[in-house]
Amino acid sequence: SSTCAHSSPTSTPAASRIRKRQGAHGPCTAPALRALLRAQAQEQKRQRDKRARDQAQRQQRITRHKQVLKALRWLKTQQQPDGNFGTKFPVAMTAFALLAYSGHCETVDSPEFGETVAKAIGYLVNVGDKGKGRMSTSMDRNLSYEHGIAVYSLAEAYSMNKNARKPFPRISPILKKAVPVIIEGQTNGGGWLYSYGSNGTGDLSVSGWNVQALKGAQLTGIKFSGLETAMKKAVRYLKAAEDPNGTDGYWKYRVQDGQKGKLSLTGVGAVCARMLGAPSQLEDKALDLINSKNPKNFQPNAAYSWYYHSQAAFQKQGKHWKDFNKSYQEVMAAAQEKDGSWPASNGHGQVGQDGKIYSTALCTLMLEVYKRYLPTV
């Protein structure tokens, strides 16, 4: 049988294991040599594949960054002189746009978007000031939607701009009035309904924004009486809204309306539960269901649910995020128009002429998910 010296290139972990089995100076038979070379080739391929994946991920991040900048520049063109975005629901649209800027770490000090951010903050602060802490285009049943989104946006902006050098309207006095509106408007069942009020359990779509608002408020470091209790009540509500035997989704729109879980709300339930520090046992099933849909085309009217899906998948990380990123994120990113916007969403028939601002802000937030949150795993 043939022999060989151990000075052959055997730097791979697999080769090292073979050497250990043979002994430091033992004979290397032909089969052993073939095994050693095969292990070395496999290791080299693994390294090449890893470099290719890393390069692809770097390129994707560069592409996504460019897309986000295009979107933020388009949004900038939509801002009105008094700082608002949109016309039908300017409070909600301004809050969405401000969230998109905060999601890219833009503050009042930012060279390109600083003035845009400052004017958006100013608009929302003025609305809150006039409404004695309540922020809504009109004080109707949509109050709990717009107010929740606006509080969430201002809380994020407060945290982002704490150390800003340039002056901007003070956010904390408004938050000190606005956050109690959410806490006091929580239902006995722990959720939130249209218009706010204590009777009932909750509407999961409305509740989602108010949960995010409370989490944003908590992260400001400002003390809000009753905040922790409200968050604990919200955990119980989310548990009650689960539909473990659902086929189209695992969270219900209303706890007691007799309907089954909805796919459009499954991301809301999953991400809010995790945001409140109480991940649901249905989380894996929920993300498996979301990823099983594997959309081939962007669906503007689904931008709302995709926004929550993206957060839920990213917070979970692992295979769920990897699969989501390859399907939903790719499809959504490819739908961006040349001017940086996305096709208008009708927002379930609600947002009207604000549809393009609405969908563009939500899609921008989806692309920024890498920057906005640390994985909670």
N, C-alpha and C positions, 0 to 999 in steps of 0.2 A: 504494500500500500504506500501511497505517496505521503510525504510529510512536508510541512512548511514552517517557516520561522514566524515567531509571534510579533515581528516588526511590521506585519501587514497593517493597512489602515483599518483599525477596528475601534473607532471612537464612539460608536453608537451604543446606547444603553443595552440593546439586544445583544450586541457583540460582547459587551462586558459580562453579561449574564452567562453566555456560552463559555467565555474564558474561565469564569469562576467555577463552572461545573467541571471543566477539563483540568483545572489546576494551572498554576502559573507557568509551568514549563512542560506540560504534557504534550503528547503528539496531537496534531490536528488532522483528522482523517478527511478524505474527499467529501463525504456527506456532511461532515461538520463544517468544512470550508464553504460548501454550497449554502448551508443554512446561515452561516455567518454573513456571506455576501448578500443573501436574500434579505436578512434582517437589516443590513446596512442600506440596501436599496429602498426598503419600506420606510426606514427612518428618514432618508433623504426626501422621499415623496411626501411624507407627512410634513416635513419642514417647508417644502415648496408650496404645498396646499395651504399651510398656515400663513405663509407670506402673501399668497394670492388673496386669501380671505381678508387679511389685515389691510392690504392695498385697496380691496373693494370697499371695505368699511370706511377707510379714509376718504376715498373718492365720494362715497355716498354722503358722508358728513359735509364735505365741501359743497356738493350739489345742493344738499338741504339748506345749508347756510345761505347760499345764493338765492334759493327760492324764498326763504324767509325774508331776506332783505328786499326782494322785489315786492313781496306782499305788504311789508311795512311801508314801503314807499308808495304803493298804490293807496293804502289806507290813509296815508298822510294827505293825499289829494282830496280825500272825502271829508276832511274836517271842516266844519263851519267856523265862521269868525269868532263865535262865542265859545268855541272849544268842543262842541258836541259833534257826534257822528249820527247820521240817520235822521229821518223825519217823522216816522210813525211812532217809533219807540226810542227816542234819542237817549234816554237814560240807560236802557239796556245796551244799545249799540255802542254808546260811549264807553260803558263799562267793559264790553267785550273787546273793543279796540285797545283800551288801556291795559287789559290783561295780556293782549298780544305783545304790546311793547314791553311790559314787565317780564314776560316770558323770554324775551331776548336780552334781558338785563339792561334795558334802556331806562335811564333816569332823567331827571331834569337837567343833569349835567352833560348828557350825551350830545356830542357835536351835531349829529344829523337829526336826531329826533327829540332832543331836549325840550324845545319849545312846544312841540306837539304833545308831549307827555304833560308838561306843566299846564297847558290849556285844558286838556282833558280832566286833569285833577281839579282844576279851578271850576270847570262846569259842574262836576259832580258835587263838589263842596258847596257851591252856590245852591244847587237843587236841595241838598240836605239841610242847608241853613234855612231856606225858605219853608221847607216842609217840617221843620223842627225835628230833624233826624230821619224823617221818612223820605225815601228817594224813589220816585216813580213819575212817569210822564203824566199819568192821571191817577187819582186816588180811587181806582175802581178795583175790580177783582184781580187785576194783574199786578197789584201792589206787591204781593208776596214773591212774585217772579222777579220783577225788576229790582226791587229792594234787595233781595238776596244776592243777585248778580252784582249790583252796585257796591254792596258792603264787601263782598269777596274781592272785587277789583280794588277798592280803596284800601283794604287791609293789606293786600299784596303790595300796592304802591307805597304804603306807609313803611313797610319793612324794607322795600328796595331803596327808598330815598332817605332813610334815617340819617345817613352821613353825607347827604348832598351838600355841595358848596353853594349852589345858587338858591335863592329864596323861592318858595312856592307856597300856595295856600295851605294852611295848617289842616292836616287830616284828622288828628287825634280828637279834637272837640266834636267833630261830626261822628266819628266812630263811637264815641262815648254816648251819643244820643241814638245812633242807628242800630248798634248791636243789641241794646235792650229791646228794641222793637221786635227783633227776631226771637229773642228769649221769651218775651211776654206773649208773642203770637204763636208759640208752640202749642199743639193740641195736647189734650190729656193723654192721648195715645202715643205721643212722642214725635209725631211728624208735623208737617205743615200743610195747610190747605190754601186755596185761593183766598185772598183778602185777609189772611191771618184770623185766628180765633181758636178758642180752647176746645170746642166740641168736635168730636170725631177722632179719627186716627191720623190720616194724612194722605196726601197725593204725592207719590214717589217722585214725579217729575219736578214739582215745586220743591219738595223736600231736598232734592239733590243740591240745588243751589244754596239753600239755607244751611245745609251741613258744611258745604265748602266755605261759606261765609264764616261760620263759627270756627272752623279750623284755621282759616286765615286770621281771624281775630285773636285766637289763642296764640298764634305765632308772633303777633306784634309785641307781646310782652306786656301790653296794657291790661290792667285788672278790670274784669267785667263781672259784676255780681251775678251769680246764677249760671255762669257759662259752663262750668264742669258738670253741673246737674243736668243742664239741657243736653249736653253731649251724651251723657249716660242714658237719658230718656230716648235719644235718637237711636242709640244702639238697640234698645228694646224694640223700637218701631221697625227698624230694618229687619230684625229677626222675625217679627210678626208678618212682614210683607213678603217673606220668602215663600216660594212654591216649589218644594223639593221634588214633586212629581210632575213638574211642568215639562212640556215637550217643545214649546216655542220660546221658552224663557223661564228664568227661575226667580224673578221678582215681579210682584203684582203692582199694577197701577194704584189700586185702592185695596186695602186689606179685606174689606167686607163687601165688595161689589159682586162677588161670585165669579169674577173672571179669572182666567188662568194667568200664569206668568207671561210676560212679553219680552221678546228679544230686545226691543228698543230700550227697555229699562233695566236689562240684566247688567249692563256695564255700570249703570247708576248705582244699583244695589251693591255690586262687588267693590267698586272703588270707594264708596262712602263708608262701607263697613271697615275696610282696611284703613281709610283715613282716620277713622275714629278709634283705631287701635284694637278692633275686634274682627279680624278677617273671618269671613263666613266659611263654613264647611262646604258650601256649594261653589266656592270660588273656582276650583279646578274644573268642575262640570260646566260652569258658566263660560269660562274661557274656551273650553273645548267646543262648546256649542257656537260661540261667536266665531272662532276660527274655522269651524266646519262650513260656514257659509261661503268663505273664499270668493269674494266678489270679483267679477271680471271688469266691471265698469264703475266709475264714480257715480254715486247716487246723491245729488245735491240735497234732496229732501231727507236723507239719512245722516247729514253732517252732524246733527245734534247727538244721535246715538253713537256714531263713530267717534266723536270727541270723548265720550265716556269710555267706549271700548278701548281706545288707545291708552288712556290713563290706567285702566284696570289691568291691561296686558303689561304695560311698562312697570307698574308697581309690583306685579307678580314676578317679572323677569323670566329667565330660563326659556324653556321650549315655547311657552305661550307667547312671550314677547317676540321671540325669533320668528315664529309662524305668522304672527300678526304683522310684523314689520315687512315680511315678504309678500303679504297679500294686500291688506287694507292700505297700509302706508304707501306702498308702491303705486297702487291704483289711484289713490287720492292725490299723491304728488304729481303723477303724470297728467292730471286733469287741470293743472294750473294754466291759466290763459297767459298770453304774451305780455299783457299789461301788469301781471302779478296777482290778479284777482282769481277767484274761482266762480263757476257758474252759480247763479242765484238759487237760494233755497227758499221754499215757501214757508218754512218753519211751521209745518202742520196748518197752513192757511192763516197763520197769525202775523207774520212779519211784513207782509206786503212789499212796498217799495224798498224796504231795508234789506231785502233778501241777499243782495250781493255782499254788502258789508258783513252781514250775519255769517254767511258761509265762509267768506274769506278770513274773518277773525277766528272762527272755529278750526278751519283747516290749518291756519298758521299755528294755533295752539297745539294742534296734533304734531306738526313738524318740530315744534319746540319742546316736546315732551322730554327729550333727552336732557335739555338744559334746566327745565323747570323743577324737576323732582329727583330726589335720590331714591334708588330702589329700596323699598322697605322689606328686605328679605334677610 
